[in-house]
Amino acid sequence: MPSHHLPLLLAAFQWRFARDLPAMKRALIDDVAVGWDELGTDLLDDAPPPLAAALTGGEHWPSRTLDHLITPGGSPPVRMTVTDETADEQDMQWGYVLRHEGIEVISLLHEDIGPLVDWATDPRTVFSDHPADWSSSAPAPAIRGSRSTPPPSAPAASPAKAGTPRPAARR
């Protein structure tokens, strides 16, 4: 859900990965053998404590990968690669594409592309979880500007904004 994943991803980019998108992609995509079960608060390790508390309510949980799966036939699990052809088969509801300009959020129930959430967006921004709100022809649907704590003082933060929609990739 965007209200859960976007704050973690934005804060991770701004703080843990110090705005180094290739490092973030390596850690979240390339270095994962199979896929993710859950993104955890370890993505907030270098974020200011008030920001981490605002995003998590003070709770802590680890990120968990799907590396220890056992397949029905006993063969090693295969990396979960999402493509235009496999997204429907994998029963996915949301897609998050790490782009140079920001995170493209795709409601896979409604569209094949989605709006961009700029990397400079304040991680405390609260986003809608309603799939129909994530239209590729509209800005990212922020419910309210931010959670209750003051903004952190390091990386630049701005209100949520969407980039230019891209042409549809799937048909």
Phi and psi in radians as a Rosetta constraint file:
Dihedral C 1 N 2 CA 2 C 2 CIRCULARHARMONIC -0.984 0.35
Dihedral N 2 CA 2 C 2 N 3 CIRCULARHARMONIC -0.647 0.35
Dihedral C 2 N 3 CA 3 C 3 CIRCULARHARMONIC -1.122 0.35
Dihedral N 3 CA 3 C 3 N 4 CIRCULARHARMONIC -0.384 0.35
Dihedral C 3 N 4 CA 4 C 4 CIRCULARHARMONIC -1.681 0.35
Dihedral N 4 CA 4 C 4 N 5 CIRCULARHARMONIC -0.872 0.35
Dihedral C 4 N 5 CA 5 C 5 CIRCULARHARMONIC -1.319 0.35
Dihedral N 5 CA 5 C 5 N 6 CIRCULARHARMONIC -0.720 0.35
Dihedral C 5 N 6 CA 6 C 6 CIRCULARHARMONIC -1.035 0.35
Dihedral N 6 CA 6 C 6 N 7 CIRCULARHARMONIC -0.823 0.35
Dihedral C 6 N 7 CA 7 C 7 CIRCULARHARMONIC -1.039 0.35
Dihedral N 7 CA 7 C 7 N 8 CIRCULARHARMONIC -0.715 0.35
Dihedral C 7 N 8 CA 8 C 8 CIRCULARHARMONIC -1.128 0.35
Dihedral N 8 CA 8 C 8 N 9 CIRCULARHARMONIC -0.788 0.35
Dihedral C 8 N 9 CA 9 C 9 CIRCULARHARMONIC -1.179 0.35
Dihedral N 9 CA 9 C 9 N 10 CIRCULARHARMONIC -0.739 0.35
Dihedral C 9 N 10 CA 10 C 10 CIRCULARHARMONIC -1.116 0.35
Dihedral N 10 CA 10 C 10 N 11 CIRCULARHARMONIC -0.806 0.35
Dihedral C 10 N 11 CA 11 C 11 CIRCULARHARMONIC -1.150 0.35
Dihedral N 11 CA 11 C 11 N 12 CIRCULARHARMONIC -0.684 0.35
Dihedral C 11 N 12 CA 12 C 12 CIRCULARHARMONIC -1.072 0.35
Dihedral N 12 CA 12 C 12 N 13 CIRCULARHARMONIC -0.781 0.35
Dihedral C 12 N 13 CA 13 C 13 CIRCULARHARMONIC -1.070 0.35
Dihedral N 13 CA 13 C 13 N 14 CIRCULARHARMONIC -0.824 0.35
Dihedral C 13 N 14 CA 14 C 14 CIRCULARHARMONIC -1.257 0.35
Dihedral N 14 CA 14 C 14 N 15 CIRCULARHARMONIC -0.586 0.35
Dihedral C 14 N 15 CA 15 C 15 CIRCULARHARMONIC -1.987 0.35
Dihedral N 15 CA 15 C 15 N 16 CIRCULARHARMONIC -1.126 0.35
Dihedral C 15 N 16 CA 16 C 16 CIRCULARHARMONIC -1.076 0.35
Dihedral N 16 CA 16 C 16 N 17 CIRCULARHARMONIC -0.736 0.35
Dihedral C 16 N 17 CA 17 C 17 CIRCULARHARMONIC -1.720 0.35
Dihedral N 17 CA 17 C 17 N 18 CIRCULARHARMONIC 0.071 0.35
Dihedral C 17 N 18 CA 18 C 18 CIRCULARHARMONIC 0.829 0.35
Dihedral N 18 CA 18 C 18 N 19 CIRCULARHARMONIC 0.767 0.35
Dihedral C 18 N 19 CA 19 C 19 CIRCULARHARMONIC 1.116 0.35
Dihedral N 19 CA 19 C 19 N 20 CIRCULARHARMONIC 0.413 0.35
Dihedral C 19 N 20 CA 20 C 20 CIRCULARHARMONIC -1.714 0.35
Dihedral N 20 CA 20 C 20 N 21 CIRCULARHARMONIC 1.602 0.35
Dihedral C 20 N 21 CA 21 C 21 CIRCULARHARMONIC -1.083 0.35
Dihedral N 21 CA 21 C 21 N 22 CIRCULARHARMONIC -0.738 0.35
Dihedral C 21 N 22 CA 22 C 22 CIRCULARHARMONIC -1.030 0.35
Dihedral N 22 CA 22 C 22 N 23 CIRCULARHARMONIC -0.669 0.35
Dihedral C 22 N 23 CA 23 C 23 CIRCULARHARMONIC -1.153 0.35
Dihedral N 23 CA 23 C 23 N 24 CIRCULARHARMONIC -0.694 0.35
Dihedral C 23 N 24 CA 24 C 24 CIRCULARHARMONIC -1.129 0.35
Dihedral N 24 CA 24 C 24 N 25 CIRCULARHARMONIC -0.761 0.35
Dihedral C 24 N 25 CA 25 C 25 CIRCULARHARMONIC -1.098 0.35
Dihedral N 25 CA 25 C 25 N 26 CIRCULARHARMONIC -0.714 0.35
Dihedral C 25 N 26 CA 26 C 26 CIRCULARHARMONIC -1.036 0.35
Dihedral N 26 CA 26 C 26 N 27 CIRCULARHARMONIC -0.848 0.35
Dihedral C 26 N 27 CA 27 C 27 CIRCULARHARMONIC -1.189 0.35
Dihedral N 27 CA 27 C 27 N 28 CIRCULARHARMONIC -0.710 0.35
Dihedral C 27 N 28 CA 28 C 28 CIRCULARHARMONIC -1.601 0.35
Dihedral N 28 CA 28 C 28 N 29 CIRCULARHARMONIC -0.338 0.35
Dihedral C 28 N 29 CA 29 C 29 CIRCULARHARMONIC -2.113 0.35
Dihedral N 29 CA 29 C 29 N 30 CIRCULARHARMONIC -1.073 0.35
Dihedral C 29 N 30 CA 30 C 30 CIRCULARHARMONIC -1.161 0.35
Dihedral N 30 CA 30 C 30 N 31 CIRCULARHARMONIC -0.666 0.35
Dihedral C 30 N 31 CA 31 C 31 CIRCULARHARMONIC -1.540 0.35
Dihedral N 31 CA 31 C 31 N 32 CIRCULARHARMONIC 0.129 0.35
Dihedral C 31 N 32 CA 32 C 32 CIRCULARHARMONIC -1.798 0.35
Dihedral N 32 CA 32 C 32 N 33 CIRCULARHARMONIC 2.137 0.35
Dihedral C 32 N 33 CA 33 C 33 CIRCULARHARMONIC -1.168 0.35
Dihedral N 33 CA 33 C 33 N 34 CIRCULARHARMONIC -0.764 0.35
Dihedral C 33 N 34 CA 34 C 34 CIRCULARHARMONIC -2.067 0.35
Dihedral N 34 CA 34 C 34 N 35 CIRCULARHARMONIC -1.029 0.35
Dihedral C 34 N 35 CA 35 C 35 CIRCULARHARMONIC 3.045 0.35
Dihedral N 35 CA 35 C 35 N 36 CIRCULARHARMONIC -3.023 0.35
Dihedral C 35 N 36 CA 36 C 36 CIRCULARHARMONIC -1.857 0.35
Dihedral N 36 CA 36 C 36 N 37 CIRCULARHARMONIC 2.381 0.35
Dihedral C 36 N 37 CA 37 C 37 CIRCULARHARMONIC -1.581 0.35
Dihedral N 37 CA 37 C 37 N 38 CIRCULARHARMONIC -0.743 0.35
Dihedral C 37 N 38 CA 38 C 38 CIRCULARHARMONIC -2.763 0.35
Dihedral N 38 CA 38 C 38 N 39 CIRCULARHARMONIC 2.449 0.35
Dihedral C 38 N 39 CA 39 C 39 CIRCULARHARMONIC -1.559 0.35
Dihedral N 39 CA 39 C 39 N 40 CIRCULARHARMONIC 2.294 0.35
Dihedral C 39 N 40 CA 40 C 40 CIRCULARHARMONIC -2.000 0.35
Dihedral N 40 CA 40 C 40 N 41 CIRCULARHARMONIC -3.089 0.35
Dihedral C 40 N 41 CA 41 C 41 CIRCULARHARMONIC -1.270 0.35
Dihedral N 41 CA 41 C 41 N 42 CIRCULARHARMONIC -0.137 0.35
Dihedral C 41 N 42 CA 42 C 42 CIRCULARHARMONIC -1.096 0.35
Dihedral N 42 CA 42 C 42 N 43 CIRCULARHARMONIC -0.339 0.35
Dihedral C 42 N 43 CA 43 C 43 CIRCULARHARMONIC -1.187 0.35
Dihedral N 43 CA 43 C 43 N 44 CIRCULARHARMONIC -0.241 0.35
Dihedral C 43 N 44 CA 44 C 44 CIRCULARHARMONIC -1.800 0.35
Dihedral N 44 CA 44 C 44 N 45 CIRCULARHARMONIC 0.224 0.35
Dihedral C 44 N 45 CA 45 C 45 CIRCULARHARMONIC -0.904 0.35
Dihedral N 45 CA 45 C 45 N 46 CIRCULARHARMONIC -0.679 0.35
Dihedral C 45 N 46 CA 46 C 46 CIRCULARHARMONIC -1.751 0.35
Dihedral N 46 CA 46 C 46 N 47 CIRCULARHARMONIC 0.084 0.35
Dihedral C 46 N 47 CA 47 C 47 CIRCULARHARMONIC -1.344 0.35
Dihedral N 47 CA 47 C 47 N 48 CIRCULARHARMONIC 2.656 0.35
Dihedral C 47 N 48 CA 48 C 48 CIRCULARHARMONIC -1.025 0.35
Dihedral N 48 CA 48 C 48 N 49 CIRCULARHARMONIC 2.417 0.35
Dihedral C 48 N 49 CA 49 C 49 CIRCULARHARMONIC -0.911 0.35
Dihedral N 49 CA 49 C 49 N 50 CIRCULARHARMONIC -0.693 0.35
Dihedral C 49 N 50 CA 50 C 50 CIRCULARHARMONIC -1.114 0.35
Dihedral N 50 CA 50 C 50 N 51 CIRCULARHARMONIC -0.607 0.35
Dihedral C 50 N 51 CA 51 C 51 CIRCULARHARMONIC -1.178 0.35
Dihedral N 51 CA 51 C 51 N 52 CIRCULARHARMONIC -0.835 0.35
Dihedral C 51 N 52 CA 52 C 52 CIRCULARHARMONIC -1.021 0.35
Dihedral N 52 CA 52 C 52 N 53 CIRCULARHARMONIC -0.743 0.35
Dihedral C 52 N 53 CA 53 C 53 CIRCULARHARMONIC -1.136 0.35
Dihedral N 53 CA 53 C 53 N 54 CIRCULARHARMONIC -0.671 0.35
Dihedral C 53 N 54 CA 54 C 54 CIRCULARHARMONIC -1.131 0.35
Dihedral N 54 CA 54 C 54 N 55 CIRCULARHARMONIC -0.616 0.35
Dihedral C 54 N 55 CA 55 C 55 CIRCULARHARMONIC -1.401 0.35
Dihedral N 55 CA 55 C 55 N 56 CIRCULARHARMONIC -0.488 0.35
Dihedral C 55 N 56 CA 56 C 56 CIRCULARHARMONIC -2.061 0.35
Dihedral N 56 CA 56 C 56 N 57 CIRCULARHARMONIC -0.067 0.35
Dihedral C 56 N 57 CA 57 C 57 CIRCULARHARMONIC 1.182 0.35
Dihedral N 57 CA 57 C 57 N 58 CIRCULARHARMONIC 0.362 0.35
Dihedral C 57 N 58 CA 58 C 58 CIRCULARHARMONIC 1.492 0.35
Dihedral N 58 CA 58 C 58 N 59 CIRCULARHARMONIC -0.029 0.35
Dihedral C 58 N 59 CA 59 C 59 CIRCULARHARMONIC -1.411 0.35
Dihedral N 59 CA 59 C 59 N 60 CIRCULARHARMONIC 2.726 0.35
Dihedral C 59 N 60 CA 60 C 60 CIRCULARHARMONIC -2.310 0.35
Dihedral N 60 CA 60 C 60 N 61 CIRCULARHARMONIC 2.358 0.35
Dihedral C 60 N 61 CA 61 C 61 CIRCULARHARMONIC -2.629 0.35
Dihedral N 61 CA 61 C 61 N 62 CIRCULARHARMONIC 2.597 0.35
Dihedral C 61 N 62 CA 62 C 62 CIRCULARHARMONIC -1.479 0.35
Dihedral N 62 CA 62 C 62 N 63 CIRCULARHARMONIC 2.688 0.35
Dihedral C 62 N 63 CA 63 C 63 CIRCULARHARMONIC -1.208 0.35
Dihedral N 63 CA 63 C 63 N 64 CIRCULARHARMONIC 2.528 0.35
Dihedral C 63 N 64 CA 64 C 64 CIRCULARHARMONIC -2.282 0.35
Dihedral N 64 CA 64 C 64 N 65 CIRCULARHARMONIC 2.264 0.35
Dihedral C 64 N 65 CA 65 C 65 CIRCULARHARMONIC -1.674 0.35
Dihedral N 65 CA 65 C 65 N 66 CIRCULARHARMONIC 2.977 0.35
Dihedral C 65 N 66 CA 66 C 66 CIRCULARHARMONIC -1.751 0.35
Dihedral N 66 CA 66 C 66 N 67 CIRCULARHARMONIC 0.598 0.35
Dihedral C 66 N 67 CA 67 C 67 CIRCULARHARMONIC -1.285 0.35
Dihedral N 67 CA 67 C 67 N 68 CIRCULARHARMONIC -0.306 0.35
Dihedral C 67 N 68 CA 68 C 68 CIRCULARHARMONIC -1.898 0.35
Dihedral N 68 CA 68 C 68 N 69 CIRCULARHARMONIC 0.614 0.35
Dihedral C 68 N 69 CA 69 C 69 CIRCULARHARMONIC -1.356 0.35
Dihedral N 69 CA 69 C 69 N 70 CIRCULARHARMONIC 2.617 0.35
Dihedral C 69 N 70 CA 70 C 70 CIRCULARHARMONIC -2.053 0.35
Dihedral N 70 CA 70 C 70 N 71 CIRCULARHARMONIC 2.143 0.35
Dihedral C 70 N 71 CA 71 C 71 CIRCULARHARMONIC -1.412 0.35
Dihedral N 71 CA 71 C 71 N 72 CIRCULARHARMONIC 2.743 0.35
Dihedral C 71 N 72 CA 72 C 72 CIRCULARHARMONIC -0.987 0.35
Dihedral N 72 CA 72 C 72 N 73 CIRCULARHARMONIC -0.609 0.35
Dihedral C 72 N 73 CA 73 C 73 CIRCULARHARMONIC -1.539 0.35
Dihedral N 73 CA 73 C 73 N 74 CIRCULARHARMONIC -0.044 0.35
Dihedral C 73 N 74 CA 74 C 74 CIRCULARHARMONIC 1.507 0.35
Dihedral N 74 CA 74 C 74 N 75 CIRCULARHARMONIC -0.042 0.35
Dihedral C 74 N 75 CA 75 C 75 CIRCULARHARMONIC -1.341 0.35
Dihedral N 75 CA 75 C 75 N 76 CIRCULARHARMONIC 2.769 0.35
Dihedral C 75 N 76 CA 76 C 76 CIRCULARHARMONIC -1.066 0.35
Dihedral N 76 CA 76 C 76 N 77 CIRCULARHARMONIC 2.547 0.35
Dihedral C 76 N 77 CA 77 C 77 CIRCULARHARMONIC -1.145 0.35
Dihedral N 77 CA 77 C 77 N 78 CIRCULARHARMONIC 2.665 0.35
Dihedral C 77 N 78 CA 78 C 78 CIRCULARHARMONIC -1.774 0.35
Dihedral N 78 CA 78 C 78 N 79 CIRCULARHARMONIC 2.500 0.35
Dihedral C 78 N 79 CA 79 C 79 CIRCULARHARMONIC -0.950 0.35
Dihedral N 79 CA 79 C 79 N 80 CIRCULARHARMONIC 2.361 0.35
Dihedral C 79 N 80 CA 80 C 80 CIRCULARHARMONIC -1.429 0.35
Dihedral N 80 CA 80 C 80 N 81 CIRCULARHARMONIC 1.664 0.35
Dihedral C 80 N 81 CA 81 C 81 CIRCULARHARMONIC -1.749 0.35
Dihedral N 81 CA 81 C 81 N 82 CIRCULARHARMONIC 2.155 0.35
Dihedral C 81 N 82 CA 82 C 82 CIRCULARHARMONIC -1.714 0.35
Dihedral N 82 CA 82 C 82 N 83 CIRCULARHARMONIC 2.148 0.35
Dihedral C 82 N 83 CA 83 C 83 CIRCULARHARMONIC -2.217 0.35
Dihedral N 83 CA 83 C 83 N 84 CIRCULARHARMONIC 3.060 0.35
Dihedral C 83 N 84 CA 84 C 84 CIRCULARHARMONIC -0.995 0.35
Dihedral N 84 CA 84 C 84 N 85 CIRCULARHARMONIC -0.625 0.35
Dihedral C 84 N 85 CA 85 C 85 CIRCULARHARMONIC -1.372 0.35
Dihedral N 85 CA 85 C 85 N 86 CIRCULARHARMONIC -0.537 0.35
Dihedral C 85 N 86 CA 86 C 86 CIRCULARHARMONIC -1.693 0.35
Dihedral N 86 CA 86 C 86 N 87 CIRCULARHARMONIC -0.201 0.35
Dihedral C 86 N 87 CA 87 C 87 CIRCULARHARMONIC -1.013 0.35
Dihedral N 87 CA 87 C 87 N 88 CIRCULARHARMONIC -0.775 0.35
Dihedral C 87 N 88 CA 88 C 88 CIRCULARHARMONIC -1.164 0.35
Dihedral N 88 CA 88 C 88 N 89 CIRCULARHARMONIC -0.698 0.35
Dihedral C 88 N 89 CA 89 C 89 CIRCULARHARMONIC -1.106 0.35
Dihedral N 89 CA 89 C 89 N 90 CIRCULARHARMONIC -0.549 0.35
Dihedral C 89 N 90 CA 90 C 90 CIRCULARHARMONIC -1.514 0.35
Dihedral N 90 CA 90 C 90 N 91 CIRCULARHARMONIC 0.066 0.35
Dihedral C 90 N 91 CA 91 C 91 CIRCULARHARMONIC 0.932 0.35
Dihedral N 91 CA 91 C 91 N 92 CIRCULARHARMONIC 0.737 0.35
Dihedral C 91 N 92 CA 92 C 92 CIRCULARHARMONIC -1.529 0.35
Dihedral N 92 CA 92 C 92 N 93 CIRCULARHARMONIC 2.502 0.35
Dihedral C 92 N 93 CA 93 C 93 CIRCULARHARMONIC -1.801 0.35
Dihedral N 93 CA 93 C 93 N 94 CIRCULARHARMONIC -0.485 0.35
Dihedral C 93 N 94 CA 94 C 94 CIRCULARHARMONIC -2.327 0.35
Dihedral N 94 CA 94 C 94 N 95 CIRCULARHARMONIC 2.538 0.35
Dihedral C 94 N 95 CA 95 C 95 CIRCULARHARMONIC -2.216 0.35
Dihedral N 95 CA 95 C 95 N 96 CIRCULARHARMONIC 2.442 0.35
Dihedral C 95 N 96 CA 96 C 96 CIRCULARHARMONIC -2.184 0.35
Dihedral N 96 CA 96 C 96 N 97 CIRCULARHARMONIC 1.993 0.35
Dihedral C 96 N 97 CA 97 C 97 CIRCULARHARMONIC -1.893 0.35
Dihedral N 97 CA 97 C 97 N 98 CIRCULARHARMONIC 2.112 0.35
Dihedral C 97 N 98 CA 98 C 98 CIRCULARHARMONIC -1.457 0.35
Dihedral N 98 CA 98 C 98 N 99 CIRCULARHARMONIC 1.807 0.35
Dihedral C 98 N 99 CA 99 C 99 CIRCULARHARMONIC -1.861 0.35
Dihedral N 99 CA 99 C 99 N 100 CIRCULARHARMONIC 2.880 0.35
Dihedral C 99 N 100 CA 100 C 100 CIRCULARHARMONIC -1.004 0.35
Dihedral N 100 CA 100 C 100 N 101 CIRCULARHARMONIC -0.683 0.35
Dihedral C 100 N 101 CA 101 C 101 CIRCULARHARMONIC -1.437 0.35
Dihedral N 101 CA 101 C 101 N 102 CIRCULARHARMONIC -0.418 0.35
Dihedral C 101 N 102 CA 102 C 102 CIRCULARHARMONIC 2.858 0.35
Dihedral N 102 CA 102 C 102 N 103 CIRCULARHARMONIC -2.851 0.35
Dihedral C 102 N 103 CA 103 C 103 CIRCULARHARMONIC -1.725 0.35
Dihedral N 103 CA 103 C 103 N 104 CIRCULARHARMONIC 2.096 0.35
Dihedral C 103 N 104 CA 104 C 104 CIRCULARHARMONIC -1.468 0.35
Dihedral N 104 CA 104 C 104 N 105 CIRCULARHARMONIC 2.179 0.35
Dihedral C 104 N 105 CA 105 C 105 CIRCULARHARMONIC -1.890 0.35
Dihedral N 105 CA 105 C 105 N 106 CIRCULARHARMONIC 2.110 0.35
Dihedral C 105 N 106 CA 106 C 106 CIRCULARHARMONIC -2.035 0.35
Dihedral N 106 CA 106 C 106 N 107 CIRCULARHARMONIC 2.116 0.35
Dihedral C 106 N 107 CA 107 C 107 CIRCULARHARMONIC -1.460 0.35
Dihedral N 107 CA 107 C 107 N 108 CIRCULARHARMONIC 1.736 0.35
Dihedral C 107 N 108 CA 108 C 108 CIRCULARHARMONIC -1.178 0.35
Dihedral N 108 CA 108 C 108 N 109 CIRCULARHARMONIC -0.230 0.35
Dihedral C 108 N 109 CA 109 C 109 CIRCULARHARMONIC -1.357 0.35
Dihedral N 109 CA 109 C 109 N 110 CIRCULARHARMONIC -0.377 0.35
Dihedral C 109 N 110 CA 110 C 110 CIRCULARHARMONIC -2.126 0.35
Dihedral N 110 CA 110 C 110 N 111 CIRCULARHARMONIC -0.508 0.35
Dihedral C 110 N 111 CA 111 C 111 CIRCULARHARMONIC -2.538 0.35
Dihedral N 111 CA 111 C 111 N 112 CIRCULARHARMONIC 2.922 0.35
Dihedral C 111 N 112 CA 112 C 112 CIRCULARHARMONIC -1.809 0.35
Dihedral N 112 CA 112 C 112 N 113 CIRCULARHARMONIC -0.204 0.35
Dihedral C 112 N 113 CA 113 C 113 CIRCULARHARMONIC -2.378 0.35
Dihedral N 113 CA 113 C 113 N 114 CIRCULARHARMONIC 2.911 0.35
Dihedral C 113 N 114 CA 114 C 114 CIRCULARHARMONIC -2.551 0.35
Dihedral N 114 CA 114 C 114 N 115 CIRCULARHARMONIC 3.069 0.35
Dihedral C 114 N 115 CA 115 C 115 CIRCULARHARMONIC -1.278 0.35
Dihedral N 115 CA 115 C 115 N 116 CIRCULARHARMONIC 2.767 0.35
Dihedral C 115 N 116 CA 116 C 116 CIRCULARHARMONIC -1.645 0.35
Dihedral N 116 CA 116 C 116 N 117 CIRCULARHARMONIC 2.431 0.35
Dihedral C 116 N 117 CA 117 C 117 CIRCULARHARMONIC -1.866 0.35
Dihedral N 117 CA 117 C 117 N 118 CIRCULARHARMONIC 1.975 0.35
Dihedral C 117 N 118 CA 118 C 118 CIRCULARHARMONIC -0.997 0.35
Dihedral N 118 CA 118 C 118 N 119 CIRCULARHARMONIC 2.483 0.35
Dihedral C 118 N 119 CA 119 C 119 CIRCULARHARMONIC -1.054 0.35
Dihedral N 119 CA 119 C 119 N 120 CIRCULARHARMONIC -0.423 0.35
Dihedral C 119 N 120 CA 120 C 120 CIRCULARHARMONIC -1.448 0.35
Dihedral N 120 CA 120 C 120 N 121 CIRCULARHARMONIC -0.002 0.35
Dihedral C 120 N 121 CA 121 C 121 CIRCULARHARMONIC -1.087 0.35
Dihedral N 121 CA 121 C 121 N 122 CIRCULARHARMONIC 2.376 0.35
Dihedral C 121 N 122 CA 122 C 122 CIRCULARHARMONIC -1.035 0.35
Dihedral N 122 CA 122 C 122 N 123 CIRCULARHARMONIC 2.136 0.35
Dihedral C 122 N 123 CA 123 C 123 CIRCULARHARMONIC -1.054 0.35
Dihedral N 123 CA 123 C 123 N 124 CIRCULARHARMONIC -0.305 0.35
Dihedral C 123 N 124 CA 124 C 124 CIRCULARHARMONIC -1.413 0.35
Dihedral N 124 CA 124 C 124 N 125 CIRCULARHARMONIC -0.069 0.35
Dihedral C 124 N 125 CA 125 C 125 CIRCULARHARMONIC -1.056 0.35
Dihedral N 125 CA 125 C 125 N 126 CIRCULARHARMONIC 2.383 0.35
Dihedral C 125 N 126 CA 126 C 126 CIRCULARHARMONIC -1.758 0.35
Dihedral N 126 CA 126 C 126 N 127 CIRCULARHARMONIC 2.159 0.35
Dihedral C 126 N 127 CA 127 C 127 CIRCULARHARMONIC -1.896 0.35
Dihedral N 127 CA 127 C 127 N 128 CIRCULARHARMONIC 2.710 0.35
Dihedral C 127 N 128 CA 128 C 128 CIRCULARHARMONIC -1.237 0.35
Dihedral N 128 CA 128 C 128 N 129 CIRCULARHARMONIC 2.553 0.35
Dihedral C 128 N 129 CA 129 C 129 CIRCULARHARMONIC -1.811 0.35
Dihedral N 129 CA 129 C 129 N 130 CIRCULARHARMONIC 0.082 0.35
Dihedral C 129 N 130 CA 130 C 130 CIRCULARHARMONIC -1.417 0.35
Dihedral N 130 CA 130 C 130 N 131 CIRCULARHARMONIC 2.048 0.35
Dihedral C 130 N 131 CA 131 C 131 CIRCULARHARMONIC -0.934 0.35
Dihedral N 131 CA 131 C 131 N 132 CIRCULARHARMONIC -0.648 0.35
Dihedral C 131 N 132 CA 132 C 132 CIRCULARHARMONIC -1.186 0.35
Dihedral N 132 CA 132 C 132 N 133 CIRCULARHARMONIC -0.322 0.35
Dihedral C 132 N 133 CA 133 C 133 CIRCULARHARMONIC -1.304 0.35
Dihedral N 133 CA 133 C 133 N 134 CIRCULARHARMONIC -0.280 0.35
Dihedral C 133 N 134 CA 134 C 134 CIRCULARHARMONIC -1.702 0.35
Dihedral N 134 CA 134 C 134 N 135 CIRCULARHARMONIC 1.083 0.35
Dihedral C 134 N 135 CA 135 C 135 CIRCULARHARMONIC -1.438 0.35
Dihedral N 135 CA 135 C 135 N 136 CIRCULARHARMONIC 2.466 0.35
Dihedral C 135 N 136 CA 136 C 136 CIRCULARHARMONIC -1.187 0.35
Dihedral N 136 CA 136 C 136 N 137 CIRCULARHARMONIC -0.274 0.35
Dihedral C 136 N 137 CA 137 C 137 CIRCULARHARMONIC -1.730 0.35
Dihedral N 137 CA 137 C 137 N 138 CIRCULARHARMONIC 0.163 0.35
Dihedral C 137 N 138 CA 138 C 138 CIRCULARHARMONIC -2.327 0.35
Dihedral N 138 CA 138 C 138 N 139 CIRCULARHARMONIC 2.811 0.35
Dihedral C 138 N 139 CA 139 C 139 CIRCULARHARMONIC -1.132 0.35
Dihedral N 139 CA 139 C 139 N 140 CIRCULARHARMONIC 2.794 0.35
Dihedral C 139 N 140 CA 140 C 140 CIRCULARHARMONIC -1.009 0.35
Dihedral N 140 CA 140 C 140 N 141 CIRCULARHARMONIC 2.336 0.35
Dihedral C 140 N 141 CA 141 C 141 CIRCULARHARMONIC -1.432 0.35
Dihedral N 141 CA 141 C 141 N 142 CIRCULARHARMONIC 1.572 0.35
Dihedral C 141 N 142 CA 142 C 142 CIRCULARHARMONIC -1.413 0.35
Dihedral N 142 CA 142 C 142 N 143 CIRCULARHARMONIC 2.259 0.35
Dihedral C 142 N 143 CA 143 C 143 CIRCULARHARMONIC -1.347 0.35
Dihedral N 143 CA 143 C 143 N 144 CIRCULARHARMONIC -0.786 0.35
Dihedral C 143 N 144 CA 144 C 144 CIRCULARHARMONIC -2.591 0.35
Dihedral N 144 CA 144 C 144 N 145 CIRCULARHARMONIC 2.762 0.35
Dihedral C 144 N 145 CA 145 C 145 CIRCULARHARMONIC -0.976 0.35
Dihedral N 145 CA 145 C 145 N 146 CIRCULARHARMONIC -0.787 0.35
Dihedral C 145 N 146 CA 146 C 146 CIRCULARHARMONIC -2.895 0.35
Dihedral N 146 CA 146 C 146 N 147 CIRCULARHARMONIC 2.938 0.35
Dihedral C 146 N 147 CA 147 C 147 CIRCULARHARMONIC -1.294 0.35
Dihedral N 147 CA 147 C 147 N 148 CIRCULARHARMONIC -3.125 0.35
Dihedral C 147 N 148 CA 148 C 148 CIRCULARHARMONIC -1.326 0.35
Dihedral N 148 CA 148 C 148 N 149 CIRCULARHARMONIC -0.240 0.35
Dihedral C 148 N 149 CA 149 C 149 CIRCULARHARMONIC -1.532 0.35
Dihedral N 149 CA 149 C 149 N 150 CIRCULARHARMONIC 2.725 0.35
Dihedral C 149 N 150 CA 150 C 150 CIRCULARHARMONIC -1.156 0.35
Dihedral N 150 CA 150 C 150 N 151 CIRCULARHARMONIC 2.717 0.35
Dihedral C 150 N 151 CA 151 C 151 CIRCULARHARMONIC -1.169 0.35
Dihedral N 151 CA 151 C 151 N 152 CIRCULARHARMONIC 2.627 0.35
Dihedral C 151 N 152 CA 152 C 152 CIRCULARHARMONIC -1.161 0.35
Dihedral N 152 CA 152 C 152 N 153 CIRCULARHARMONIC 2.812 0.35
Dihedral C 152 N 153 CA 153 C 153 CIRCULARHARMONIC -1.648 0.35
Dihedral N 153 CA 153 C 153 N 154 CIRCULARHARMONIC -0.102 0.35
Dihedral C 153 N 154 CA 154 C 154 CIRCULARHARMONIC -1.576 0.35
Dihedral N 154 CA 154 C 154 N 155 CIRCULARHARMONIC -1.629 0.35
Dihedral C 154 N 155 CA 155 C 155 CIRCULARHARMONIC -1.089 0.35
Dihedral N 155 CA 155 C 155 N 156 CIRCULARHARMONIC 2.606 0.35
Dihedral C 155 N 156 CA 156 C 156 CIRCULARHARMONIC -1.097 0.35
Dihedral N 156 CA 156 C 156 N 157 CIRCULARHARMONIC 2.423 0.35
Dihedral C 156 N 157 CA 157 C 157 CIRCULARHARMONIC -2.200 0.35
Dihedral N 157 CA 157 C 157 N 158 CIRCULARHARMONIC 2.500 0.35
Dihedral C 157 N 158 CA 158 C 158 CIRCULARHARMONIC -2.503 0.35
Dihedral N 158 CA 158 C 158 N 159 CIRCULARHARMONIC 2.859 0.35
Dihedral C 158 N 159 CA 159 C 159 CIRCULARHARMONIC -1.084 0.35
Dihedral N 159 CA 159 C 159 N 160 CIRCULARHARMONIC 2.790 0.35
Dihedral C 159 N 160 CA 160 C 160 CIRCULARHARMONIC -1.067 0.35
Dihedral N 160 CA 160 C 160 N 161 CIRCULARHARMONIC 2.420 0.35
Dihedral C 160 N 161 CA 161 C 161 CIRCULARHARMONIC -2.571 0.35
Dihedral N 161 CA 161 C 161 N 162 CIRCULARHARMONIC 2.633 0.35
Dihedral C 161 N 162 CA 162 C 162 CIRCULARHARMONIC -1.803 0.35
Dihedral N 162 CA 162 C 162 N 163 CIRCULARHARMONIC 2.597 0.35
Dihedral C 162 N 163 CA 163 C 163 CIRCULARHARMONIC -1.548 0.35
Dihedral N 163 CA 163 C 163 N 164 CIRCULARHARMONIC -2.996 0.35
Dihedral C 163 N 164 CA 164 C 164 CIRCULARHARMONIC -1.227 0.35
Dihedral N 164 CA 164 C 164 N 165 CIRCULARHARMONIC 2.255 0.35
Dihedral C 164 N 165 CA 165 C 165 CIRCULARHARMONIC -1.081 0.35
Dihedral N 165 CA 165 C 165 N 166 CIRCULARHARMONIC 2.555 0.35
Dihedral C 165 N 166 CA 166 C 166 CIRCULARHARMONIC -1.710 0.35
Dihedral N 166 CA 166 C 166 N 167 CIRCULARHARMONIC 2.770 0.35
Dihedral C 166 N 167 CA 167 C 167 CIRCULARHARMONIC -1.114 0.35
Dihedral N 167 CA 167 C 167 N 168 CIRCULARHARMONIC 2.634 0.35
Dihedral C 167 N 168 CA 168 C 168 CIRCULARHARMONIC -1.025 0.35
Dihedral N 168 CA 168 C 168 N 169 CIRCULARHARMONIC 2.356 0.35
Dihedral C 168 N 169 CA 169 C 169 CIRCULARHARMONIC -1.670 0.35
Dihedral N 169 CA 169 C 169 N 170 CIRCULARHARMONIC -0.519 0.35
Dihedral C 169 N 170 CA 170 C 170 CIRCULARHARMONIC -1.887 0.35
Dihedral N 170 CA 170 C 170 N 171 CIRCULARHARMONIC 2.673 0.35
